[in-house]
Amino acid sequence: MTYSRSQKPEPLSLRQPAARVDELIASSFAEDLVAAAGNGLLNEDLALTLLKRRDVPAHALEALARNHNVMKHRSVLVQLAEHPRTPRHVSLPLLRRLFVFELMQIALSPAVAADLKLLAEETLIGKLETISLGESINLARRCSAAVAGALLLRGERQAIEAALQNPRMTETAILKILGKPDVPVMLPSMLMEHPKWSLRPELQLAVLRRVETPEVLVRRIVSKMPKASVLDLIENARLPEGREALLRGLLSDA
C-alpha cells in the first residue's frame, strides 16, 4: 500500500486485523511485533523467527512470555531467556525452568549480559547434585570455569579429570575450590599429577595447605619449590596439624 504525503503510515495490525502472523513479524512497527508475539496462531518456527530480530521491543518479548502456545517449546524458552532485549523480570524466572545444558548455553553465550550469565551459572551449580556421572563428565568438558570448578567438588574422578582438562578452567577457579573447608580427598593428588596445573606455584602452595594432601605428595611438591617459598608458607599460612614440622624437617634435610 502507498501513502500520500498527508497520510501517516499505520501498523499492519491496525490496517489489516486479519493479517498473517508472518506478515506481522516482518513489519517495522513495534505494535505489529507485539501483536505477533501474543497471537494464538504463533508457532515455534515463527516465534524463533521473531526472536532472531535484535530490534524486537521489550513489550513484544513480554507478550511472547505470556503466550503459552509457544512457551512450551524448549527452543523458544531458551532463546527468550538469552535475548538481549528480554526484560529481567521475564528472563530471571525463565532461568529456573531451564535444564542444565540449557543453562550452560546461556552462561557461555557472548550475547548474554554478565549479570544474567552469572545467575545462569549459579542456577546451574545448584542443579549439579541432580545430574548423572555421564552428564557431569560431558558438562565438565564444555562449561565455564566457575561451573568446572564446582564440578571438582563432586568427588568423581572422571568428572574431575574432565574439568581439569576443560580449556576454560582457570587457576583462579581452582584456588577458589581449594579454599573451601572440604574438598575430595583425591583432588590435591590429581592436581599435582596434572601436566599443566602441577606447575603453578600458587596451586602448589594451596595444596600444601590442605589437610587431605598426603605426606608423600608434600615431599614431592617441596622438593621442587624454592626454600624461600616454603619458609614463607610456614611463617604466614595456617597449616594442618603436623604440617609445619614436616616442612621444617624437609627444609633441614635439603
MIMAR-708404 format. One record per residue (C-alpha): x, y, z; residue in one letter. Coordinates in steps of 0.1 Angstrom, whole numbers. Layout:
N
+-------+-------+-------+-----+
!    xx !    yy !    zz ! res !
+-------+-------+-------+-----+
!     X !     Y !     Z !   a !
...
+-------+-------+-------+-----+
***
This chain:
254
+-------+-------+-------+-----+
!    xx !    yy !    zz ! res !
+-------+-------+-------+-----+
!     0 !     0 !     0 !   m !
!    12 !    35 !    -8 !   t !
!     6 !    66 !    12 !   y !
!     0 !   102 !     2 !   s !
!    22 !   128 !    18 !   r !
!    -6 !   137 !    42 !   s !
!   -11 !   101 !    53 !   q !
!     8 !    87 !    83 !   k !
!    18 !    50 !    79 !   p !
!    -1 !    28 !   103 !   e !
!     8 !    -6 !   118 !   p !
!    -4 !   -36 !    98 !   l !
!   -23 !   -49 !   127 !   s !
!   -45 !   -18 !   126 !   l !
!   -49 !   -16 !    88 !   r !
!   -55 !   -54 !    84 !   q !
!   -67 !   -70 !   116 !   p !
!   -67 !  -104 !    98 !   a !
!   -30 !  -101 !    87 !   a !
!   -10 !  -133 !    89 !   r !
!    14 !  -138 !   118 !   v !
!    45 !  -140 !    95 !   d !
!    34 !  -106 !    79 !   e !
!    33 !   -90 !   114 !   l !
!    67 !  -104 !   123 !   i !
!    82 !   -88 !    91 !   a !
!    67 !   -54 !   100 !   s !
!    88 !   -25 !   111 !   s !
!    62 !   -14 !   136 !   f !
!    66 !   -23 !   172 !   a !
!    28 !   -27 !   176 !   e !
!    28 !   -54 !   149 !   d !
!    56 !   -73 !   167 !   l !
!    37 !   -72 !   200 !   v !
!     5 !   -84 !   182 !   a !
!    25 !  -113 !   166 !   a !
!    41 !  -123 !   199 !   a !
!     7 !  -126 !   216 !   g !
!   -11 !  -142 !   186 !   n !
!   -27 !  -176 !   193 !   g !
!   -16 !  -188 !   158 !   l !
!    21 !  -182 !   166 !   l !
!    40 !  -214 !   163 !   n !
!    75 !  -225 !   173 !   e !
!    92 !  -216 !   140 !   d !
!    75 !  -182 !   138 !   l !
!    84 !  -175 !   174 !   a !
!   121 !  -183 !   167 !   l !
!   119 !  -160 !   136 !   t !
!   107 !  -132 !   158 !   l !
!   134 !  -138 !   184 !   l !
!   161 !  -135 !   156 !   k !
!   152 !   -98 !   154 !   r !
!   175 !   -78 !   175 !   r !
!   152 !   -48 !   173 !   d !
!   122 !   -66 !   189 !   v !
!   108 !   -44 !   217 !   p !
!   106 !   -55 !   253 !   a !
!    68 !   -54 !   252 !   h !
!    68 !   -79 !   224 !   a !
!    90 !  -102 !   244 !   l !
!    68 !   -98 !   274 !   e !
!    38 !  -108 !   253 !   a !
!    57 !  -138 !   240 !   l !
!    65 !  -150 !   275 !   a !
!    27 !  -149 !   282 !   r !
!    19 !  -169 !   250 !   n !
!    16 !  -205 !   264 !   h !
!    11 !  -219 !   229 !   n !
!    48 !  -213 !   221 !   v !
!    64 !  -212 !   256 !   m !
!    60 !  -250 !   258 !   k !
!    88 !  -253 !   233 !   h !
!   123 !  -255 !   249 !   r !
!   140 !  -237 !   220 !   s !
!   117 !  -207 !   224 !   v !
!   122 !  -208 !   262 !   l !
!   160 !  -207 !   259 !   v !
!   162 !  -181 !   232 !   q !
!   138 !  -158 !   250 !   l !
!   158 !  -161 !   282 !   a !
!   191 !  -151 !   264 !   e !
!   177 !  -124 !   241 !   h !
!   195 !   -91 !   249 !   p !
!   162 !   -72 !   250 !   r !
!   143 !   -95 !   273 !   t !
!   134 !   -76 !   305 !   p !
!   150 !   -90 !   337 !   r !
!   116 !   -97 !   352 !   h !
!   110 !  -121 !   323 !   v !
!   144 !  -137 !   319 !   s !
!   153 !  -143 !   355 !   l !
!   122 !  -166 !   362 !   p !
!   128 !  -184 !   330 !   l !
!   163 !  -195 !   342 !   l !
!   147 !  -216 !   369 !   r !
!   128 !  -235 !   342 !   r !
!   159 !  -244 !   322 !   l !
!   178 !  -277 !   322 !   f !
!   215 !  -280 !   330 !   v !
!   228 !  -279 !   294 !   f !
!   204 !  -250 !   285 !   e !
!   218 !  -230 !   314 !   l !
!   253 !  -238 !   302 !   m !
!   244 !  -225 !   268 !   q !
!   233 !  -192 !   283 !   i !
!   263 !  -189 !   306 !   a !
!   286 !  -193 !   276 !   l !
!   267 !  -171 !   251 !   s !
!   286 !  -139 !   242 !   p !
!   253 !  -121 !   236 !   a !
!   241 !  -125 !   272 !   v !
!   247 !   -98 !   298 !   a !
!   272 !  -105 !   325 !   a !
!   247 !  -105 !   354 !   d !
!   225 !  -130 !   336 !   l !
!   254 !  -152 !   328 !   k !
!   264 !  -152 !   365 !   l !
!   229 !  -161 !   376 !   l !
!   227 !  -189 !   350 !   a !
!   260 !  -203 !   364 !   e !
!   247 !  -201 !   399 !   e !
!   214 !  -218 !   389 !   t !
!   234 !  -245 !   371 !   l !
!   257 !  -251 !   400 !   i !
!   226 !  -255 !   422 !   g !
!   215 !  -284 !   400 !   k !
!   247 !  -303 !   399 !   l !
!   237 !  -328 !   426 !   e !
!   207 !  -339 !   404 !   t !
!   228 !  -350 !   373 !   i !
!   244 !  -383 !   365 !   s !
!   281 !  -391 !   362 !   l !
!   279 !  -391 !   324 !   g !
!   262 !  -357 !   324 !   e !
!   288 !  -344 !   348 !   s !
!   316 !  -355 !   326 !   i !
!   300 !  -341 !   295 !   n !
!   293 !  -308 !   313 !   l !
!   328 !  -306 !   328 !   a !
!   344 !  -307 !   293 !   r !
!   324 !  -278 !   279 !   r !
!   312 !  -255 !   308 !   c !
!   325 !  -222 !   321 !   s !
!   354 !  -220 !   346 !   a !
!   331 !  -214 !   376 !   a !
!   310 !  -245 !   368 !   v !
!   341 !  -266 !   361 !   a !
!   354 !  -255 !   395 !   g !
!   322 !  -266 !   412 !   a !
!   324 !  -300 !   395 !   l !
!   358 !  -305 !   412 !   l !
!   338 !  -309 !   444 !   l !
!   317 !  -338 !   430 !   r !
!   342 !  -363 !   442 !   g !
!   340 !  -383 !   410 !   e !
!   374 !  -389 !   394 !   r !
!   363 !  -389 !   358 !   q !
!   344 !  -357 !   363 !   a !
!   374 !  -341 !   380 !   i !
!   397 !  -352 !   352 !   e !
!   373 !  -337 !   326 !   a !
!   370 !  -304 !   345 !   a !
!   408 !  -301 !   348 !   l !
!   411 !  -306 !   310 !   q !
!   384 !  -280 !   302 !   n !
!   401 !  -252 !   282 !   p !
!   380 !  -227 !   301 !   r !
!   393 !  -238 !   335 !   m !
!   413 !  -212 !   353 !   t !
!   438 !  -211 !   382 !   e !
!   415 !  -187 !   400 !   t !
!   386 !  -211 !   398 !   a !
!   407 !  -240 !   412 !   i !
!   421 !  -218 !   440 !   l !
!   386 !  -208 !   450 !   k !
!   377 !  -245 !   454 !   i !
!   409 !  -253 !   473 !   l !
!   400 !  -225 !   497 !   g !
!   368 !  -243 !   507 !   k !
!   366 !  -263 !   540 !   p !
!   361 !  -297 !   524 !   d !
!   373 !  -310 !   491 !   v !
!   375 !  -345 !   477 !   p !
!   405 !  -364 !   491 !   v !
!   417 !  -372 !   456 !   m !
!   418 !  -336 !   444 !   l !
!   452 !  -325 !   457 !   p !
!   469 !  -355 !   442 !   s !
!   451 !  -352 !   409 !   m !
!   461 !  -315 !   406 !   l !
!   497 !  -322 !   413 !   m !
!   497 !  -351 !   387 !   e !
!   483 !  -328 !   360 !   h !
!   508 !  -316 !   334 !   p !
!   495 !  -281 !   334 !   k !
!   482 !  -273 !   369 !   w !
!   510 !  -291 !   388 !   s !
!   534 !  -264 !   376 !   l !
!   515 !  -235 !   391 !   r !
!   532 !  -221 !   422 !   p !
!   500 !  -208 !   438 !   e !
!   483 !  -241 !   433 !   l !
!   513 !  -259 !   449 !   q !
!   511 !  -237 !   479 !   l !
!   473 !  -242 !   482 !   a !
!   477 !  -280 !   480 !   v !
!   504 !  -278 !   508 !   l !
!   478 !  -261 !   530 !   r !
!   452 !  -288 !   525 !   r !
!   448 !  -315 !   553 !   v !
!   439 !  -340 !   525 !   e !
!   474 !  -338 !   510 !   t !
!   493 !  -370 !   518 !   p !
!   529 !  -368 !   531 !   e !
!   544 !  -383 !   500 !   v !
!   528 !  -356 !   479 !   l !
!   540 !  -329 !   503 !   v !
!   576 !  -342 !   500 !   r !
!   573 !  -342 !   462 !   r !
!   560 !  -307 !   460 !   i !
!   586 !  -292 !   484 !   v !
!   614 !  -309 !   465 !   s !
!   606 !  -287 !   435 !   k !
!   600 !  -254 !   454 !   m !
!   623 !  -226 !   463 !   p !
!   632 !  -227 !   500 !   k !
!   621 !  -191 !   504 !   a !
!   586 !  -201 !   492 !   s !
!   584 !  -229 !   517 !   v !
!   596 !  -206 !   546 !   l !
!   570 !  -180 !   536 !   d !
!   543 !  -207 !   538 !   l !
!   554 !  -218 !   572 !   i !
!   555 !  -183 !   586 !   e !
!   523 !  -169 !   571 !   n !
!   499 !  -197 !   563 !   a !
!   475 !  -217 !   585 !   r !
!   487 !  -252 !   581 !   l !
!   472 !  -286 !   591 !   p !
!   484 !  -301 !   624 !   e !
!   519 !  -316 !   619 !   g !
!   525 !  -299 !   585 !   r !
!   548 !  -272 !   598 !   e !
!   571 !  -297 !   615 !   a !
!   572 !  -318 !   583 !   l !
!   580 !  -288 !   562 !   l !
!   608 !  -276 !   585 !   r !
!   622 !  -311 !   585 !   g !
!   622 !  -313 !   548 !   l !
!   640 !  -279 !   546 !   l !
!   667 !  -290 !   571 !   s !
!   672 !  -322 !   551 !   d !
!   676 !  -304 !   518 !   a !
+-------+-------+-------+-----+
***
